Amino acid sequence: MPSSLLWFIPLLPFAGFLINGTLGRRLPRAVVGAVALLFTALPAGIVAWLWMTMRAGGAPDVIQVVSRPFGYEWIAITGFHVDFAFTVDHLTLIMLGVVTGVGFLIHLYSVGYMAHEEGYWRFFAYLNLFMFFMSVLVLAESFLLLFVGWEGVGLASYLLIGFYFKKSSAVNAGKKAFIVNRIGDFGFLLAMFLLVAHFGSLSFTQVFAAIAQHPEWQGARFLTAIALLLVLGAAGKSAQIPLYVWLPDAMEGPTPVSALIHAATMVTAGIYMVARAHVLFDRAPAALAVVAIIGAATAIFAASIGMVQHDIKRVLAYSTISQLGYMFLACGVGAYAAGIFHLLTHAFFKALLFLAAGSVIHALSGEQDMRRMGGLRTRIPITFWTMSAGVLAIAGIWPFAGFFSKDEILYRTFTSPNPLHLILWLVGLLTAGMTSFYMFRLWFKTFFGEPHSEEDGSLDHLGAAVHARSTSTLTLEAERGEGQAASSHGVHESPWIMLFPLVILAILSTIGGWVGIPAALGGHNEIEHFLDPVFQNRAAAEAVAAAGSNSLELTLAIVSLLTAAVGFYFAYLFYYRKPGTAAEFASRFKSAYGLLENKYWVDEIYHSFLVTPLLMFTRGILELVFERGVVNGSSRASGLATRGLSWFARKQISGNIRSYAGWLAIGAAIVLAAMIFGRSLWVYL
């Protein structure tokens, strides 16, 4: 196959978007689903060919294609040009595998999950549009083209979060995600301006080559400034402190959206961007330290909130933020391959967990509050066993995928030359225990104990619910119309079109981490060697080798596994062995529990100190003074002036002889006065 087939990876999903977006309203649902699946499966096939091609002996490490229609460059001005070019290296291959492979499975799941929803064609058009922009982001050879995909996935996310646009909560969640991400995107834009100013290019190849040729730039202020601005952009897209607040509300979208965009692909774009720009970050150690601190702080912060959430999707949302923090931590200590390894395994088990949560919601006819679940393991056994694989993987239980990727991050953090490496490692270790606790808490509350799903008959068989009916403001995805009776068809397993993706992802969540088994555990860490052509950093490798050993890595792995076991034990004790213990504990420590349950009041603080003052400024100053006073006032003044002049002119041209004579006399008097007094006045002045 020729390398020109790279163009079809993004173009095929875009074709699916055009077909379903323009004709989908008039097409049968089966055709809409077939179009969406076909134009997602074909790019996955091309990516599979790329894997076989670039894994073959003697294959190039990089494949690049450039589009110059009619011989013209994409952007060409004096002293600056940018090609519309795609590049595939080993890092791109992993990302493309996640985007197209997991993306296809989620499309397949969506055919069943969204089968009875209004706007079926619109949903798949948006989903294909997202696949187009995400592919462009991953394939881009320049910061500018990456930014095009970056903004595009933000647009698709906005459309999919607000898919149920008749609900004000969904609309507000979409706007919140869009606006918060604009803050990060502003940092990305400023970083590109600085890149152009200092390098005259936005091409990855040219910028990184220039940095490599100047070792004296180590720690240079302009590189640190560029890196920090890129970190701001990454924090927005990957939901890190302080810009994480949009992701929990993004659960307003349909569950497959949460699995694809807000777990497996788009939210990892920030990690991908940092890893792609590793040459720049390696020369800006201060920025790397900031990345590590942000990642560690976000990981433990989000995990603490996830421990007390009752909404099954909210638990997974905060879990996603926490796991993204792990990836940031890995990149911050220079372990880019470990971060990408966790990105890969996280895509498997987090997509599985979200889709399995959707299957649970489907089984309960829309219920999402874990307090109204329980006893489901025998009633939806396939969902139970597949979700169990995801829970064991994210909890870091051997030999599931998450164990190897998480422990690799902790080991690289412990042996990092970062002065804070021990504190960062300890935070990561505590986060691992908290992750195990809240995931097994979810597991026990959902599948074990007494069933609570039939305690009242208010369940709505109208699609999956985004938010639980609890003390929070969460609402159902599809709400009952006026006068429509609630109905429940009993707990039921999902159809096989939804279960098949769960089975595949469960297998990947079990064995997907085996590609990164370290030497200390009898493996060869294949994924790290696979990424060596991208992350060639001999100095960092030598530092890790000098600071660590197989025995140390094995010891740290045992410590991590024991920490996960402690988390499991407390979840078992609180929610299975002695179910009332958690409530007693919460009542005894009301202040601490309330702080976590209210998510540290961060949204309220942002609203009071940022949103409200900004609204007061815009409505009180910009609207009242500038818009009404200056803009509207100037237009009214010009209108009054025009009316005054027209009145004056109308009086002069009245058709009355006596009026004409009067105006003639006044004009003559003015002329005589000017002739008599004008000269003396001029001399005086």
Secondary structure, DSSP 8 states (H G I E B T S, - for coil): --GGGGGHHHHHHHHHHHHHHHHGGGS-HHHHHHHHHHHHHHHHHHHHHHHHHHHSTT--S-EEEEE-GGG--SEEETTEEE-EEEEE-HHHHHHHIIIIIIHHHHHHHHHHHTTT-TTHHHHHHHHHHHHHHHHHHHHBSBHHHHHHHHHHHHHHHHHHHTSSTTSHHHHHHHHHHHHHHHHHHHHHHHHHHHHHHHHS--BHHHHHHHHHT-GGGTT-HHHHHHHHHHHHHHHHHTT-TTS-THHHHGGGS-HHHHHIIIIISGGGHHHHHHHHTHHHHHT-HHHHHHHHHHHHHHHHHHHHHHTT--BHHHHHHHHHHHHHHHHHHHHHTT-HHHHHHHHHHHHHHHHHHHHHHHHHHHHTTT--BGGG----TTTSHHHHHHHHHHHHHHTT-TTSHHHHHHHHHHHHHHT---TTHHHHHHHHHHHHHHHHHHHHHHHHHHHSSS--TTSSS----SS-BSS-SSSSS--BSS---TT-------S----HHHHHHHHHHHHHHHHGGGGG--GGGT---HHHHHTTTTS--HHHHHHHHHH--HHHHHHHHHHHHHHHHHHHHHHHIIIIISTTHHHHHHHHTHHHHHHHHTGGGHHHHHIIIIIHHHHHHIIIIIIIIIIIIIIHHHHHHHHHHHHHHHHHHHHHSSS-HHHHHHHHHHHHHHHHHHHHHHHHHHHH-
